[in-house]
Amino acid sequence: MAAGQSRSSNQLVVPQATNALDQLKYEVAQELGIAIPQDGYMGNMATRDAGAIGGHITRRLVQIAEQQLAGSSQFR
């Protein structure tokens, strides 16, 4: 599959976030030292590596959400 394509049935709540999430995926993979194939096909990637990327993305997204919530609560 080419970059940006997925067989996942999950749909983004904010479709415009696709590019930002892809960028985050590549940043996290680079930080972990995991090479993502240039063609974007991740079918040959080790499950452990894919899980590590997904786990770190989730942590990062939770951290971003917590920061936004903490910032917005100052104005209530």
CORNOR-V354655 format. One record per residue. N is the residue number from 1. PSI is psi in radians with two decimals (NA if undefined). OMEGA is omega as a letter, one per 40 degrees, with the letter a starting at -180 (* if undefined). Layout:
# CORNOR-V354655
[[N;PSI;OMEGA] [N;PSI;OMEGA]]
This chain:
# CORNOR-V354655
[[1;2.52;a] [2;2.87;i] [3;2.42;i] [4;-0.14;i] [5;2.58;a] [6;2.63;i] [7;-0.04;a] [8;2.47;i] [9;-0.06;i] [10;2.40;i] [11;2.42;i] [12;2.45;i] [13;-0.65;i] [14;1.63;a] [15;-0.46;i] [16;-0.19;a] [17;-0.05;a] [18;-0.87;a] [19;-0.70;i] [20;-0.70;i] [21;-0.67;i] [22;-0.76;i] [23;-0.74;i] [24;-0.69;i] [25;-0.80;a] [26;-0.66;i] [27;-0.82;a] [28;-0.76;i] [29;-0.73;i] [30;-0.75;i] [31;-0.62;a] [32;-0.12;a] [33;0.45;a] [34;2.22;a] [35;2.20;i] [36;2.24;a] [37;2.50;a] [38;-0.54;a] [39;-0.09;i] [40;-0.15;i] [41;2.11;a] [42;0.24;a] [43;-0.40;i] [44;0.04;a] [45;2.49;i] [46;2.45;i] [47;-0.66;i] [48;-0.74;i] [49;-0.78;i] [50;-0.70;i] [51;-0.66;i] [52;-0.74;i] [53;-0.85;a] [54;-0.71;i] [55;-0.75;i] [56;-0.62;i] [57;-0.78;a] [58;-0.78;i] [59;-0.76;a] [60;-0.75;i] [61;-0.67;i] [62;-0.74;i] [63;-0.77;i] [64;-0.79;a] [65;-0.74;i] [66;-0.72;i] [67;-0.71;i] [68;-0.71;i] [69;-0.71;i] [70;-0.68;i] [71;-0.67;a] [72;-0.42;a] [73;-0.28;i] [74;-0.42;a] [75;0.10;a] [76;NA;*]]
